Amino acid sequence: MKKIITVLAFIALGCSAFACTTFCINKDGQIIFGRNYDWVSGAGIVNTNLRGLFKTSMHTGDGKTISWVSKYGSITFNQYGKEFPTGGMNETGLVVELMWLDGTRYPKKDQRPSVGVLQWIQYQLDNCESVEQVIKTDAVLRINGDGTPLHYLVADAHGNTATVEFLNGKMVVHTGSTLPFPVLTNDTYTESLEAENHFLRHSNEAALSSNSRDRFVKACTLLQQVDAHTLNTPLIDFAFSILDKVAQGSFTKWSIVYDITHKEIHFKTESNSDVKIIRFNGFDFSCSSSPEVFDMNQSGKGDVTKSFTNFNDALQVRVISQAIEESRGNVSIGDEEKREILNYTAGIKCN
């Protein structure tokens, strides 16, 4: 079991090798969250996750497990198993997305239960409706100390945004007045903010590259334009234009824009550039219903809410297998580990 947790920990490796970018826009009563996922594999599924499910975290080998009953339904993006998302939004509008961060040091083993870096995301979406609640979960659980070094950008429907980092064994949060730019790339927020301040002093936009700090500066500059001007394009389209400007060529596999205010998700993929829309009001998240799934790279354009089908192992197996094969040089997942992921998902039932 410890081996599978270690394997799952490395699925976000692409954010180290190829970079990722996230940001949040709050303008004229509309809250938008943008995210580029950069990796070697574009295989992925969109899952609905029901409320009222009893779950026990997968054992990390680094402490106790934790059990809970999901309070909120959610929609998540997954490559390596339904309960291990790279990000998503729940029905209250909470969004959680991960980024790579060298230098991360998670808390040492203590009395708190331990969860993996991806299941931490699902736990938050299952249990929290606000940034404040996410931050408070640090008192009741911690991330596996052997987990991939990540940090997270979190936003909610109340207009709150936070970066969540783990430095020197403690959770470090920037929010409110300590978060002047709701942007996150692949350096600590403090280091990124220093890069933005340096740019403001020297104003050499032509010299900006695609490295982490320069992508942070680019996104901040574009967000300042949103604050300063009346936009001639819809906010969703402007968010996609930011993602396009900080994209990493063919390594940018997914571009996702969460419309938190209207409970919609817009996304496109490297293999299918047509923007698809998912509407929360088209799903039943009660535990008596069936979870639904959508292949991210299947054909379609516009509202694809009705194109979701009942969750099935065949699609999950196909996507996991494709992701494993395409990322073989970066991630090693064998048949036994794949079976453990599938068996874990199958074991989750209504409370």
HUKA-V923919 format. One record per residue. RES is the residue in three letters. SS is DSSP state (2 for helix, 1 for strand, 0 for the rest). PSI is psi in whole degrees, -180 to 180 (* if undefined). D_FIRST is the distance of its C-alpha to the first C-alpha in whole Angstrom. Layout:
BEGIN
[[RES & SS & PSI & D_FIRST] [RES & SS & PSI & D_FIRST]]
END
This chain:
BEGIN
[[MET & 0 & -39 & 0] [LYS & 2 & -36 & 4] [LYS & 2 & -42 & 5] [ILE & 2 & -34 & 5] [ILE & 2 & -42 & 7] [THR & 2 & -41 & 9] [VAL & 2 & -47 & 10] [LEU & 2 & -30 & 11] [ALA & 2 & -28 & 13] [PHE & 2 & 5 & 15] [ILE & 2 & -17 & 16] [ALA & 2 & 12 & 19] [LEU & 0 & -29 & 20] [GLY & 2 & -29 & 23] [CYS & 2 & -19 & 25] [SER & 2 & -45 & 25] [ALA & 2 & -35 & 27] [PHE & 0 & -2 & 29] [ALA & 0 & 150 & 29] [CYS & 0 & 159 & 29] [THR & 1 & 137 & 31] [THR & 1 & 156 & 32] [PHE & 1 & 165 & 35] [CYS & 1 & 139 & 36] [ILE & 1 & 133 & 40] [ASN & 1 & 103 & 42] [LYS & 1 & 133 & 45] [ASP & 0 & 40 & 48] [GLY & 0 & 4 & 46] [GLN & 1 & 131 & 43] [ILE & 1 & 122 & 39] [ILE & 1 & 138 & 38] [PHE & 1 & 124 & 34] [GLY & 1 & 148 & 34] [ARG & 1 & 127 & 31] [ASN & 1 & 131 & 31] [TYR & 1 & 114 & 27] [ASP & 1 & 123 & 28] [TRP & 0 & 177 & 25] [VAL & 0 & -15 & 26] [SER & 0 & 135 & 25] [GLY & 0 & 3 & 26] [ALA & 0 & 139 & 24] [GLY & 0 & 156 & 24] [ILE & 1 & 152 & 24] [VAL & 1 & 126 & 25] [ASN & 1 & 145 & 24] [THR & 1 & 139 & 26] [ASN & 1 & 128 & 23] [LEU & 0 & 154 & 25] [ARG & 0 & 157 & 26] [GLY & 0 & 12 & 26] [LEU & 1 & 135 & 22] [PHE & 1 & 127 & 20] [LYS & 1 & 146 & 17] [THR & 1 & 129 & 14] [SER & 0 & 149 & 12] [MET & 0 & 136 & 8] [HIS & 0 & 130 & 7] [THR & 0 & -12 & 7] [GLY & 0 & 10 & 7] [ASP & 0 & 30 & 11] [GLY & 0 & -171 & 13] [LYS & 0 & 161 & 13] [THR & 0 & 170 & 12] [ILE & 0 & 141 & 15] [SER & 1 & 149 & 17] [TRP & 1 & 165 & 20] [VAL & 1 & 124 & 22] [SER & 0 & 127 & 23] [LYS & 0 & -30 & 27] [TYR & 0 & 145 & 28] [GLY & 0 & 158 & 27] [SER & 1 & 166 & 26] [ILE & 1 & 126 & 26] [THR & 1 & 160 & 24] [PHE & 1 & 126 & 23] [ASN & 1 & 145 & 20] [GLN & 0 & -34 & 19] [TYR & 0 & 38 & 15] [GLY & 0 & 143 & 15] [LYS & 0 & -36 & 17] [GLU & 0 & 10 & 15] [PHE & 0 & 72 & 15] [PRO & 0 & 156 & 19] [THR & 0 & -16 & 20] [GLY & 1 & 173 & 23] [GLY & 1 & -177 & 25] [MET & 1 & 142 & 28] [ASN & 1 & 177 & 28] [GLU & 0 & -10 & 31] [THR & 0 & -11 & 33] [GLY & 0 & 4 & 33] [LEU & 0 & 131 & 30] [VAL & 1 & 136 & 29] [VAL & 1 & 127 & 26] [GLU & 1 & 146 & 25] [LEU & 1 & 157 & 23] [MET & 1 & 151 & 25] [TRP & 1 & 144 & 24] [LEU & 0 & 102 & 25] [ASP & 0 & 143 & 25] [GLY & 0 & -7 & 26] [THR & 0 & 137 & 23] [ARG & 0 & 108 & 22] [TYR & 0 & 162 & 20] [PRO & 0 & 149 & 21] [LYS & 0 & 162 & 20] [LYS & 0 & 130 & 18] [ASP & 0 & -158 & 20] [GLN & 0 & -14 & 20] [ARG & 0 & 145 & 19] [PRO & 1 & 157 & 16] [SER & 1 & 139 & 14] [VAL & 1 & 160 & 13] [GLY & 0 & 167 & 12] [VAL & 0 & -28 & 15] [LEU & 0 & -39 & 15] [GLN & 2 & -24 & 14] [TRP & 2 & -40 & 17] [ILE & 2 & -48 & 20] [GLN & 2 & -37 & 19] [TYR & 2 & -45 & 19] [GLN & 2 & -44 & 23] [LEU & 2 & -32 & 24] [ASP & 2 & -30 & 23] [ASN & 2 & -16 & 25] [CYS & 0 & 150 & 27] [GLU & 0 & -6 & 31] [SER & 0 & 159 & 32] [VAL & 2 & -42 & 31] [GLU & 2 & -42 & 32] [GLN & 2 & -38 & 29] [VAL & 2 & -47 & 27] [ILE & 2 & -39 & 28] [LYS & 2 & -20 & 28] [THR & 2 & -14 & 24] [ASP & 2 & -21 & 24] [ALA & 2 & -18 & 25] [VAL & 0 & -14 & 22] [LEU & 1 & 163 & 19] [ARG & 1 & 164 & 18] [ILE & 1 & 141 & 16] [ASN & 0 & 127 & 13] [GLY & 0 & -19 & 15] [ASP & 0 & 6 & 13] [GLY & 0 & 158 & 14] [THR & 0 & 140 & 16] [PRO & 0 & 109 & 20] [LEU & 1 & 160 & 21] [HIS & 1 & 170 & 24] [TYR & 1 & 146 & 25] [LEU & 1 & 130 & 28] [VAL & 1 & 140 & 29] [ALA & 1 & 155 & 32] [ASP & 0 & 175 & 33] [ALA & 0 & -9 & 36] [HIS & 0 & -2 & 38] [GLY & 0 & 8 & 39] [ASN & 0 & 143 & 36] [THR & 1 & 148 & 34] [ALA & 1 & 146 & 32] [THR & 1 & 138 & 30] [VAL & 1 & 116 & 27] [GLU & 1 & 160 & 26] [PHE & 1 & 105 & 24] [LEU & 1 & 133 & 26] [ASN & 0 & 36 & 27] [GLY & 0 & 11 & 24] [LYS & 1 & 151 & 26] [MET & 1 & 130 & 26] [VAL & 1 & 125 & 29] [VAL & 1 & 137 & 31] [HIS & 1 & 126 & 34] [THR & 1 & 165 & 36] [GLY & 2 & -128 & 39] [SER & 2 & -18 & 42] [THR & 2 & 4 & 39] [LEU & 0 & 71 & 38] [PRO & 0 & -28 & 41] [PHE & 0 & 115 & 39] [PRO & 0 & 70 & 36] [VAL & 1 & 147 & 35] [LEU & 1 & 135 & 32] [THR & 0 & -119 & 31] [ASN & 0 & 20 & 29] [ASP & 0 & 167 & 31] [THR & 0 & 156 & 31] [TYR & 2 & -37 & 33] [THR & 2 & -45 & 36] [GLU & 2 & -40 & 36] [SER & 2 & -40 & 36] [LEU & 2 & -35 & 39] [GLU & 2 & -39 & 41] [ALA & 2 & -39 & 41] [GLU & 2 & -43 & 42] [ASN & 2 & -38 & 45] [HIS & 2 & -41 & 46] [PHE & 2 & -41 & 46] [LEU & 2 & -32 & 49] [ARG & 2 & -33 & 51] [HIS & 2 & -24 & 51] [SER & 0 & 52 & 51] [ASN & 0 & 72 & 50] [GLU & 2 & -32 & 48] [ALA & 2 & -23 & 49] [ALA & 2 & -3 & 47] [LEU & 0 & 136 & 44] [SER & 0 & -160 & 41] [SER & 0 & 14 & 38] [ASN & 0 & 172 & 36] [SER & 2 & -50 & 34] [ARG & 2 & -36 & 37] [ASP & 2 & -35 & 39] [ARG & 2 & -37 & 37] [PHE & 2 & -46 & 37] [VAL & 2 & -44 & 41] [LYS & 2 & -48 & 42] [ALA & 2 & -41 & 40] [CYS & 2 & -43 & 41] [THR & 2 & -43 & 45] [LEU & 2 & -36 & 44] [LEU & 2 & -32 & 43] [GLN & 2 & -33 & 46] [GLN & 2 & -37 & 48] [VAL & 2 & -44 & 47] [ASP & 2 & -34 & 48] [ALA & 2 & -19 & 51] [HIS & 0 & 159 & 53] [THR & 0 & 125 & 53] [LEU & 0 & 143 & 51] [ASN & 0 & -3 & 52] [THR & 0 & 155 & 49] [PRO & 0 & 150 & 47] [LEU & 2 & -34 & 44] [ILE & 2 & -47 & 41] [ASP & 2 & -38 & 43] [PHE & 2 & -38 & 44] [ALA & 2 & -42 & 40] [PHE & 2 & -34 & 39] [SER & 2 & -35 & 42] [ILE & 2 & -46 & 40] [LEU & 2 & -38 & 37] [ASP & 2 & -38 & 39] [LYS & 2 & -23 & 41] [VAL & 0 & 13 & 37] [ALA & 0 & 158 & 36] [GLN & 0 & 49 & 34] [GLY & 2 & -137 & 36] [SER & 2 & -11 & 34] [PHE & 2 & -18 & 31] [THR & 1 & 99 & 31] [LYS & 1 & -37 & 29] [TRP & 1 & 137 & 30] [SER & 1 & 120 & 32] [ILE & 1 & 133 & 32] [VAL & 1 & 117 & 34] [TYR & 1 & 122 & 34] [ASP & 1 & 92 & 37] [ILE & 0 & -39 & 36] [THR & 0 & -43 & 39] [HIS & 0 & 7 & 40] [LYS & 0 & 55 & 36] [GLU & 1 & 154 & 36] [ILE & 1 & 128 & 34] [HIS & 1 & 135 & 35] [PHE & 1 & 157 & 33] [LYS & 1 & 161 & 34] [THR & 1 & 164 & 32] [GLU & 0 & -33 & 33] [SER & 0 & -12 & 34] [ASN & 0 & 98 & 36] [SER & 0 & -3 & 38] [ASP & 0 & 131 & 39] [VAL & 0 & 129 & 38] [LYS & 1 & 150 & 36] [ILE & 1 & 134 & 37] [ILE & 1 & 128 & 34] [ARG & 1 & 126 & 36] [PHE & 2 & -34 & 34] [ASN & 2 & -3 & 37] [GLY & 2 & 5 & 37] [PHE & 0 & 151 & 33] [ASP & 0 & 114 & 33] [PHE & 0 & 7 & 30] [SER & 0 & 153 & 30] [CYS & 0 & -19 & 28] [SER & 0 & -11 & 30] [SER & 0 & 178 & 30] [SER & 0 & 136 & 28] [PRO & 0 & 149 & 26] [GLU & 1 & 164 & 27] [VAL & 1 & 154 & 26] [PHE & 1 & 130 & 28] [ASP & 1 & 120 & 28] [MET & 0 & -30 & 29] [ASN & 0 & 8 & 31] [GLN & 0 & 163 & 33] [SER & 0 & 158 & 36] [GLY & 0 & 159 & 38] [LYS & 0 & 145 & 40] [GLY & 1 & -147 & 41] [ASP & 1 & 115 & 39] [VAL & 0 & 14 & 36] [THR & 2 & -43 & 35] [LYS & 2 & -4 & 37] [SER & 2 & -5 & 35] [PHE & 0 & 149 & 32] [THR & 1 & 166 & 31] [ASN & 1 & 138 & 28] [PHE & 0 & 137 & 25] [ASN & 0 & 146 & 24] [ASP & 2 & -31 & 21] [ALA & 2 & -46 & 23] [LEU & 2 & -43 & 24] [GLN & 2 & -44 & 20] [VAL & 2 & -43 & 19] [ARG & 2 & -44 & 22] [VAL & 2 & -44 & 22] [ILE & 2 & -44 & 18] [SER & 2 & -41 & 19] [GLN & 2 & -44 & 22] [ALA & 2 & -40 & 21] [ILE & 2 & -45 & 18] [GLU & 2 & -44 & 21] [GLU & 2 & -24 & 24] [SER & 0 & 21 & 21] [ARG & 0 & -34 & 20] [GLY & 0 & -12 & 22] [ASN & 0 & -26 & 20] [VAL & 0 & 138 & 17] [SER & 0 & 106 & 15] [ILE & 0 & 118 & 13] [GLY & 0 & 180 & 13] [ASP & 2 & -38 & 13] [GLU & 2 & -44 & 10] [GLU & 2 & -39 & 8] [LYS & 2 & -41 & 11] [ARG & 2 & -38 & 11] [GLU & 2 & -40 & 8] [ILE & 2 & -48 & 10] [LEU & 2 & -41 & 13] [ASN & 2 & -36 & 12] [TYR & 2 & -48 & 11] [THR & 2 & -43 & 14] [ALA & 2 & -22 & 16] [GLY & 0 & -4 & 15] [ILE & 0 & 126 & 17] [LYS & 1 & 169 & 21] [CYS & 1 & 147 & 24] [ASN & 0 & * & 24]]
END
